[in-house]
């Protein structure tokens, strides 16, 4: 039997106190809704219908094409929302109901839920909470069978003492779910159509209800405010940190680690505190990353060292390179083996050859630089004329002195020397020394002006 998914994502999220729809708030650099959709893909769904309402256009724009979008104009409860979602799907499969603000449900839990539903039962995900607060309670009979779900506002004092809660996540054959949804009535404290009422209907029709207990309460924890968002962020990051450490990576403090994407790491890497990874990152063996660094969409080879507070974005860095502290490596950069990029050096869309060094205070943009070059402090490639970007080509074994200005487009051939303080505007041939300085004048007997009165 095929599986279809309905995701409920129509709510505003008033307690977030935000102009942004709740499901668009981010956890680990990705929207809550995207987390749910990514996990939903683990059950190989035939189709996914997302029920939207508040800021529907923004929600749809944030997600790549794929889901069917269903508009819930009036918020009439979860049962009504699932009715709408079901109307966009075929009636010959199992329907899995998920929530756009419950981002940490796992593939295993969803798989177990769908498998139970394919056997003709209603599968309901539950969890045990020490403090169940205002969540719906699971009501069982003396033999432990699920009989119904009671919402907190409709529960008796005895029922409120129940610790097993309803996550809201369920799966059932569409042929069974559709008539139950059609029969829902708003006879409750909220005057809404509760999805939870289908459980009692299933029991009345003699359909078994299978409880699928989540491995941990956090799996089914919904996000209603920013405190809960921050709490789940730390849970997510702790899980990512533990997975990395199991692969042979050392973290100075797993509580101060942030992964906002995916990372592949070799053994014996070391990651200091407050490092942020974004997008797709690959680390070779023995990579060391200092505190406060940000690594985005980059590949770092074996034994690369990223010193404190360095930003590496969209770069390919070969083995044994060193960057920082306080360096910025921008998209399109490629560093060959053994390149040294020092403090306050910015490299953009440039290729630096093996063992080339730029120790400090330099800007290298749109440049191709050969092997074994030395780029002195204060060197700037003037690549932009106000309209277009222009390239700088530097050969092997070139020495560029301190405070040099290289006005692109320009070519400096292998073995050339650039004198400190030079402004270079024309080609420098191999082995030549280029000196581009204004003539110095020393004025003897110069008298410093007196300070003006009143200043």
C-alpha positions as CSV (number, residue, x, y, z in Angstrom):
1,X,0.0,0.0,0.0
2,X,1.4,3.4,-1.0
3,X,2.0,6.1,1.7
4,X,0.8,9.7,1.4
5,X,1.6,12.4,3.9
6,X,-0.4,15.4,5.2
7,X,1.6,18.1,7.0
8,X,-0.3,20.6,9.0
9,X,1.3,24.1,8.8
10,X,-1.5,26.6,8.8
11,X,-1.0,28.2,12.2
12,X,0.3,31.6,13.0
13,X,2.1,30.8,16.2
14,X,1.0,33.7,18.3
15,X,3.3,32.8,21.2
16,X,6.3,33.2,19.0
17,X,5.6,37.0,19.0
18,X,6.8,37.3,15.4
19,X,5.7,38.6,12.1
20,X,7.0,35.3,10.6
21,X,4.8,32.2,10.4
22,X,5.9,29.7,13.1
23,X,6.9,27.0,10.7
24,X,9.3,29.4,9.0
25,X,11.4,29.9,12.2
26,X,14.7,28.1,11.9
27,X,16.3,25.3,13.8
28,X,19.9,24.5,12.9
29,X,19.7,26.8,9.9
30,X,16.6,25.2,8.4
31,X,12.9,26.0,8.8
32,X,10.8,23.8,11.1
33,X,8.7,22.9,8.1
34,X,11.7,21.8,6.1
35,X,12.9,19.6,8.9
36,X,9.5,17.8,8.9
37,X,9.4,17.5,5.1
38,X,12.9,16.1,5.0
39,X,12.1,13.4,7.6
40,X,8.8,12.7,5.8
41,X,10.8,11.7,2.7
42,X,12.2,8.8,4.7
43,X,9.0,6.8,4.3
44,X,9.1,7.2,0.5
45,X,5.8,9.0,0.2
46,X,3.9,9.0,-3.0
47,X,2.6,12.5,-2.4
48,X,2.9,15.1,0.3
49,X,0.1,17.6,0.9
50,X,0.9,20.6,3.1
51,X,-2.0,22.5,4.6
52,X,-1.2,26.2,4.9
53,X,-3.0,29.3,6.1
54,X,-1.1,32.1,7.8
55,X,1.5,33.6,5.4
56,X,0.8,30.9,2.9
57,X,2.7,32.5,0.1
58,X,5.8,32.9,2.2
59,X,5.6,29.4,3.4
60,X,5.3,28.0,-0.1
61,X,8.1,30.2,-1.4
62,X,10.4,28.8,1.2
63,X,10.1,25.2,0.1
64,X,11.4,23.7,-3.2
65,X,8.7,22.4,-5.6
66,X,7.3,19.0,-4.7
67,X,4.5,19.2,-2.1
68,X,0.9,19.8,-2.9
69,X,-0.3,23.0,-1.2
70,X,-3.8,23.1,0.4
71,X,-5.2,26.3,1.7
72,X,-7.1,26.4,5.1
73,X,-8.9,29.7,5.0
74,X,-10.6,29.3,8.4
75,X,-8.9,27.6,11.3
76,X,-11.4,25.1,12.4
77,X,-9.1,22.5,14.1
78,X,-6.8,19.7,13.2
79,X,-9.6,17.5,12.0
80,X,-10.7,20.1,9.5
81,X,-7.1,20.6,8.4
82,X,-6.6,16.9,7.7
83,X,-9.9,16.8,5.8
84,X,-8.5,19.4,3.5
85,X,-5.2,17.7,3.1
86,X,-6.9,14.4,2.4
87,X,-9.0,15.9,-0.3
88,X,-5.8,16.6,-2.3
89,X,-4.6,13.0,-2.1
90,X,-5.7,9.7,-3.6
91,X,-7.9,7.4,-1.5
92,X,-6.0,4.1,-2.0
93,X,-3.1,4.5,0.4
94,X,-2.0,5.0,4.0
95,X,-2.1,8.6,5.2
96,X,0.5,9.8,7.6
97,X,-0.3,13.0,9.5
98,X,2.6,15.2,10.6
99,X,2.9,18.7,12.1
100,X,5.1,21.5,10.7
101,X,6.1,22.6,14.2
102,X,7.3,19.2,15.4
103,X,10.8,19.1,13.8
104,X,12.7,16.3,15.6
105,X,10.5,13.2,14.9
106,X,12.8,10.5,13.7
107,X,12.7,8.3,10.6
108,X,12.5,5.2,12.8
109,X,9.3,6.4,14.5
110,X,7.6,7.3,11.2
111,X,8.6,4.0,9.7
112,X,7.1,2.0,12.6
113,X,4.0,4.1,12.4
114,X,3.4,3.5,8.7
115,X,4.2,-0.2,8.9
116,X,1.5,-0.6,11.6
117,X,-1.1,1.3,9.5
118,X,-0.4,-0.8,6.4
119,X,-1.8,-3.8,8.5
120,X,-5.2,-2.1,8.6
121,X,-5.0,-0.4,12.0
122,X,-4.7,3.2,13.2
123,X,-1.2,3.8,14.3
124,X,-0.8,6.6,16.9
125,X,2.5,8.0,18.1
126,X,2.5,8.5,21.9
127,X,5.1,9.5,24.5
128,X,5.4,9.6,28.2
129,X,6.1,13.0,29.8
130,X,7.0,13.6,33.5
131,X,5.0,16.8,33.2
132,X,2.3,16.3,30.5
133,X,1.1,19.9,30.9
134,X,-1.8,20.7,28.6
135,X,-1.2,17.9,26.1
136,X,-3.9,15.5,25.1
137,X,-4.0,12.3,27.2
138,X,-4.1,8.7,26.0
139,X,-7.0,6.8,27.6
140,X,-6.5,3.0,27.8
141,X,-8.8,0.3,29.1
142,X,-7.9,-2.2,31.8
143,X,-6.1,-4.4,29.3
144,X,-4.0,-1.6,28.1
145,X,-5.8,-1.0,24.8
146,X,-6.1,2.6,23.5
147,X,-9.8,3.6,23.8
148,X,-9.7,7.4,23.1
149,X,-7.8,10.6,23.4
150,X,-9.0,13.4,25.6
151,X,-7.8,17.0,25.2
152,X,-6.6,18.7,28.4
153,X,-9.4,21.2,28.4
154,X,-12.0,18.5,28.2
155,X,-10.2,16.1,30.6
156,X,-11.3,15.2,34.1
157,X,-8.8,15.5,37.1
158,X,-8.2,11.8,36.9
159,X,-7.4,11.9,33.2
160,X,-5.1,14.9,33.7
161,X,-2.9,12.7,35.9
162,X,-2.2,10.4,32.9
163,X,1.4,10.8,31.8
164,X,1.1,9.2,28.3
165,X,0.3,11.9,25.8
166,X,-0.9,12.1,22.2
167,X,1.7,13.5,19.8
168,X,-0.9,14.1,17.1
169,X,1.1,12.1,14.7
170,X,-0.9,9.2,13.3
171,X,-1.3,7.0,10.2
172,X,-4.3,5.1,8.9
173,X,-5.6,3.8,5.6
174,X,-7.3,6.6,3.7
175,X,-10.4,4.5,3.2
176,X,-10.9,4.4,6.9
177,X,-9.8,7.9,7.8
178,X,-11.9,9.8,5.3
179,X,-15.4,8.7,6.7
180,X,-14.3,9.3,10.2
181,X,-13.1,12.8,9.4
182,X,-16.5,13.5,7.6
183,X,-18.3,12.5,10.8
184,X,-16.4,14.8,13.2
185,X,-18.5,17.2,15.3
186,X,-17.3,20.4,17.1
187,X,-18.8,19.3,20.4
188,X,-15.9,20.3,22.6
189,X,-14.7,23.2,24.7
190,X,-13.0,24.8,21.7
191,X,-15.8,24.3,19.2
192,X,-13.3,22.7,16.8
193,X,-13.1,19.5,14.8
194,X,-10.6,17.4,16.7
195,X,-8.5,14.9,14.7
196,X,-8.2,13.0,18.0
197,X,-11.9,12.1,17.9
198,X,-11.2,9.6,15.1
199,X,-9.5,7.3,17.7
200,X,-12.8,6.7,19.5
201,X,-14.5,6.2,16.2
202,X,-11.9,3.6,15.2
203,X,-12.5,1.8,18.5
204,X,-16.3,1.9,18.0
205,X,-15.9,0.4,14.5
206,X,-13.8,-2.4,15.8
207,X,-10.5,-1.1,14.2
208,X,-7.5,-1.7,16.4
209,X,-5.5,1.4,17.5
210,X,-1.8,0.7,17.8
211,X,0.3,2.9,20.1
212,X,3.8,3.7,18.7
213,X,5.8,5.1,21.5
214,X,8.5,7.6,20.5
215,X,12.0,6.8,21.8
216,X,12.2,10.1,23.6
217,X,9.7,12.9,24.4
218,X,11.7,15.4,22.4
219,X,10.8,13.6,19.2
220,X,7.2,14.7,19.5
221,X,7.8,18.1,21.2
222,X,6.1,20.9,19.4
223,X,7.5,24.4,19.3
224,X,5.2,27.1,20.5
225,X,7.5,29.9,21.6
226,X,11.1,30.9,21.4
227,X,12.1,29.2,24.6
228,X,11.0,25.9,23.2
229,X,12.8,26.7,20.0
230,X,16.1,27.3,21.8
231,X,15.7,24.2,23.9
232,X,15.2,22.0,20.8
233,X,18.1,23.7,19.0
234,X,20.4,22.5,21.8
235,X,19.0,19.0,21.7
236,X,19.5,18.9,18.0
237,X,23.1,20.2,18.2
238,X,23.9,17.8,21.1
239,X,22.8,14.9,18.9
240,X,24.9,16.2,16.0
241,X,27.9,16.6,18.3
242,X,27.6,13.1,19.6
243,X,27.5,11.6,16.1
244,X,30.6,13.5,15.1
245,X,32.5,12.3,18.2
246,X,31.5,8.7,17.5
247,X,33.2,9.2,14.1
248,X,36.5,10.2,15.7
249,X,36.1,14.0,16.0
250,X,37.1,15.8,19.2
251,X,34.9,18.7,20.4
252,X,36.3,21.1,23.0
253,X,32.7,21.5,24.3
254,X,29.8,19.7,22.6
255,X,27.4,22.3,24.2
256,X,29.0,25.1,22.2
257,X,28.8,23.5,18.7
258,X,26.5,24.5,15.9
259,X,25.9,22.5,12.7
260,X,23.5,24.2,10.3
261,X,23.8,21.8,7.4
262,X,25.7,18.6,6.9
263,X,29.3,17.7,7.7
264,X,31.6,14.8,6.8
265,X,34.7,14.5,8.9
266,X,37.8,12.3,8.9
267,X,39.3,10.9,12.1
268,X,41.3,13.0,14.6
269,X,39.8,16.4,13.8
270,X,39.5,18.9,16.6
271,X,36.8,21.5,16.8
272,X,37.1,24.3,19.4
273,X,34.2,26.1,21.0
274,X,31.6,28.3,19.2
275,X,32.4,27.0,15.7
276,X,29.6,27.2,13.2
277,X,29.2,24.9,10.2
278,X,26.8,25.9,7.4
279,X,25.7,24.0,4.3
280,X,27.8,21.1,3.0
281,X,31.2,20.9,4.7
282,X,33.8,18.2,4.3
283,X,36.8,17.9,6.6
284,X,39.8,15.6,5.9
285,X,41.7,13.8,8.6
286,X,43.4,15.8,11.4
287,X,41.7,19.1,10.6
288,X,41.9,21.6,13.5
289,X,39.4,24.5,13.8
290,X,39.9,27.3,16.3
291,X,37.3,29.0,18.4
292,X,34.6,31.2,16.8
293,X,35.3,30.1,13.2
294,X,32.6,29.8,10.6
295,X,32.9,27.2,7.9
296,X,30.3,27.2,5.0
297,X,30.0,25.0,2.0
298,X,33.7,24.2,1.9
299,X,36.1,21.3,1.6
300,X,39.2,21.3,3.9
301,X,41.9,18.7,3.2
302,X,44.0,16.7,5.6
303,X,45.7,18.6,8.4
304,X,44.3,22.0,7.6
305,X,44.3,24.4,10.4
306,X,41.7,27.2,10.7
307,X,42.7,29.6,13.4
308,X,40.3,31.6,15.7
309,X,37.5,33.7,14.2
310,X,38.2,32.8,10.6
311,X,35.4,32.7,8.0
312,X,35.7,30.1,5.2
313,X,32.9,30.2,2.7
314,X,32.6,28.3,-0.6
315,X,36.3,27.3,-0.7
316,X,38.4,24.3,-1.6
317,X,41.4,24.0,0.6
318,X,44.1,21.4,0.0
319,X,46.1,19.6,2.7
320,X,48.4,21.3,5.2
321,X,47.0,24.8,4.7
322,X,46.7,27.3,7.5
323,X,44.2,30.2,7.7
324,X,43.8,33.0,10.2
325,X,43.3,34.1,12.8
326,X,40.7,36.6,11.6
327,X,41.0,35.7,8.0
328,X,38.2,35.7,5.4
329,X,38.1,33.1,2.6
330,X,35.3,34.0,0.3
331,X,33.5,31.9,-2.4
332,X,35.4,30.7,-5.4
333,X,38.7,30.4,-3.5
334,X,41.1,27.5,-4.1
335,X,44.2,27.0,-1.9
336,X,46.8,24.4,-3.0
337,X,48.9,22.3,-0.5
338,X,50.6,24.2,2.2
339,X,49.2,27.7,1.6
340,X,49.5,30.1,4.5
341,X,46.8,32.8,4.9
342,X,47.4,35.0,8.0
343,X,45.5,37.4,10.1
344,X,43.2,40.0,8.4
345,X,43.8,38.6,4.9
346,X,40.8,38.4,2.6
347,X,40.8,36.1,-0.4
348,X,38.0,36.1,-3.0
349,X,37.6,34.0,-6.1
350,X,41.3,33.3,-6.3
351,X,43.6,30.4,-6.8
352,X,46.8,30.3,-4.7
353,X,49.5,27.8,-5.6
354,X,51.3,25.4,-3.2
355,X,53.2,27.0,-0.3
356,X,52.3,30.5,-1.2
357,X,52.0,32.8,1.8
358,X,50.0,35.9,2.5
359,X,50.8,36.6,6.1
360,X,48.7,39.6,7.1
361,X,46.6,42.6,6.0
362,X,46.0,41.8,2.4
363,X,43.2,41.6,-0.2
364,X,43.5,39.1,-3.0
365,X,40.5,39.1,-5.4
366,X,40.1,37.5,-8.8
367,X,43.7,36.5,-8.7
368,X,45.7,33.5,-9.9
369,X,48.9,33.2,-7.9
370,X,51.5,30.5,-8.5
371,X,53.5,28.4,-6.1
372,X,56.1,29.6,-3.5
373,X,55.0,33.3,-3.6
374,X,55.2,35.8,-0.8
375,X,52.5,38.4,-0.6
376,X,53.5,41.2,1.7
377,X,51.4,42.9,4.3
378,X,49.0,45.5,2.9
379,X,49.0,44.1,-0.6
380,X,45.8,44.8,-2.5
381,X,44.7,43.5,-5.9
382,X,42.7,46.4,-7.4
383,X,40.3,44.1,-9.3
384,X,37.3,46.5,-9.6
385,X,37.2,49.6,-11.7
386,X,33.7,50.6,-10.6
387,X,32.0,48.7,-13.4
388,X,33.9,45.4,-14.1
389,X,36.1,43.0,-12.2
390,X,39.6,42.3,-13.7
391,X,42.1,39.5,-13.1
392,X,45.6,39.5,-11.6
393,X,48.0,36.8,-12.8
394,X,51.1,36.1,-10.7
395,X,53.6,33.3,-11.6
396,X,55.7,31.1,-9.4
397,X,58.2,32.3,-6.8
398,X,57.1,36.0,-6.9
399,X,57.9,38.3,-4.1
400,X,55.4,41.1,-3.5
401,X,56.7,43.7,-1.0
402,X,54.7,45.3,1.8
403,X,52.0,47.8,0.9
404,X,51.9,47.1,-2.8
405,X,49.0,47.9,-5.0
406,X,48.5,45.7,-8.1
407,X,46.1,47.4,-10.5
408,X,44.3,44.8,-12.6
409,X,44.3,43.6,-15.2
410,X,47.9,42.8,-14.7
411,X,50.5,40.0,-15.1
412,X,53.5,39.4,-13.0
413,X,55.7,36.7,-14.3
414,X,57.5,34.0,-12.4
415,X,60.5,35.1,-10.4
416,X,59.6,38.8,-10.4
417,X,60.0,41.1,-7.4
418,X,57.8,44.0,-6.4
419,X,59.4,46.6,-4.2
420,X,57.5,47.6,-1.1
421,X,55.2,50.5,-1.4
422,X,54.8,50.2,-5.2
423,X,51.8,50.8,-7.3
424,X,52.1,48.4,-10.2
425,X,50.0,49.1,-13.4
426,X,51.9,47.3,-16.2
427,X,53.3,43.8,-16.8
428,X,56.4,42.7,-14.8
429,X,58.7,40.3,-16.6
430,X,60.3,37.3,-15.1
431,X,63.2,38.2,-12.9
432,X,62.6,41.9,-13.0
433,X,62.3,44.2,-10.0
434,X,59.3,46.6,-10.3
435,X,59.5,49.8,-8.3
436,X,56.4,52.0,-8.6
437,X,56.8,54.7,-6.0
438,X,56.4,58.5,-6.0
439,X,59.7,60.4,-5.6
440,X,60.5,61.2,-2.0
441,X,61.2,64.8,-1.0
442,X,62.7,65.9,2.3
443,X,62.0,69.6,3.1
444,X,64.7,70.9,5.5
445,X,63.8,73.6,8.1
446,X,60.1,72.8,7.9
447,X,58.3,74.3,10.9
448,X,55.3,72.6,12.4
449,X,52.3,75.0,12.5
450,X,51.4,76.5,15.9
451,X,48.1,75.4,17.4
452,X,45.5,78.0,16.7
453,X,44.1,79.9,19.7
454,X,40.7,78.8,20.7
455,X,41.0,75.2,19.4
